[in-house]
Amino acid sequence: MLDRSGTPRERPVEPGRVRRFNAHDPGQGGPGPWLRVWPAEAPVSEGRWCEEMGKSVLHQGFTARQPHGNNWLAGESYRCPMTSKTSLPPLGLAPPADDAGRKRIAARLGINVPSQWWPTAPMLKGFEAAGFRWVQVHTPPRGVLCDRRDAARQHAAALRATLATCGLQLVLHGPDDLSAGTPEHDRALDGLLEYAAATRARYVVYHGANFPIADGGQQAAVTRDRARAEEAALQERLDRLESLGVTLAVENLAPVFPGPPRLCHSPAVVHGLVQRLGSPRVRMLLDIGHAHITGSASEALRSATDEISLFHLHDNFGCSRPANAAPALDPLRLDLHLAPGNGRVPWRQLAPRLADHPAPLVLEVHPPNRPEPLSVARVTTELLAGRATRVDGSRSAVADGGRPSRVPLG
């Protein structure tokens, strides 16, 4: 704090208190705040606060844009972006020249743009600068793809123009409620493929076998007939997929909240659909977080390896939530979409197969739980390279009461 002559004025700080500091504009707040636990000495001037900040390694928080619950540093796992001249060097994704495995993993990483968000050019350039090679973008809703083709074409042209500002490759995520096999849904699927061609997407994510499981009777027959109709509709479009050079990636799902099961909740059912279609243009998207909720992600990966063309990576606590779960998290939601290492997915078991597989690895972490892109890319690379020996999903990086649990990379 300065007086009118510009001379630093002493400003007392209570020992042990956490204070917010911004290297660009101390005392005013702004981008890139730091949190520091000041040692047991007082008073402290703002001038000294500026001088000493660069030496501080006690605690580095996330940016002010992060919600409550992600503002604690979990050991060396997730760190804030470096925005000031006095801060430490940026944590680049570039691995050592002799570490070919980490290079291969980093070259396959992608990140999701949340549904109903528009991927602006600065956002995409930020993803690219963080080291990502793929970006997943959600398409317009089913009704637009089905009945408003002109609007869909305009939307696709705008997306293509935005993607032209960067070098990211595109994964399109189709509407969640699209299930081929009825006239309306088939028109929407055709509109989706047209949209994919216009945007030059490499992959299109599709929720196949998204039908309720019935114990028997009339409802079971309805589900069976609906699943057969979907399979036939997909079979009819294999040539179209081949001509476009687009791969339809059929995703295994999971219940967001505890509820009745659906066919798509079983990776084996989705895998069976892909095998029956028997085309290199229809493959499986294995969602690791979903597989962890509905069964064994390791078993799903092992059994479907040859048919997988895409992965979704995120974390959760499985089919049940711990009694002492962090209050910052929804106490009922199963499909939390946390950053890898913040739940109980067994990354140590999965890492060798994921690292050796050639398919893109798209991080699908929801915005309230997502650290800065640079941090989440770095930690994911370390997890899959087997370097994060203590981050095995056994503990959450956001512990009970919002206090940090130490999860160093090892």
Secondary structure by P-SEA (a helix, b strand, c coil): cccccccbbbbbbcccbbbbbbcccccccccbbbbbbccccccccaaaaaaacccccccccccccccccccccccccccccccccccccccccccccccaaaaaaaaabbbbccccccccaaaaaaaaaacccbbbbbccccccccccaaaaaaaaaaaaaaaccccbbbbbbcccccccccaaaaaaaaaaaaaaaaacccbbbbbcccbbbbcccaaaaaaaaaaaaaaaaaaaaaaaaaaacccbbbbbbcccccccccccccaaaaaaaaaaaccccbbbbccaaaaaaaccaaaaaaaccccccbbbbbcccccccccccccccccccccccccccccccccccaaaaaaaccbbbbbbccccccccaaaaaaaaaaaaaccccccccccccccccccccccccc
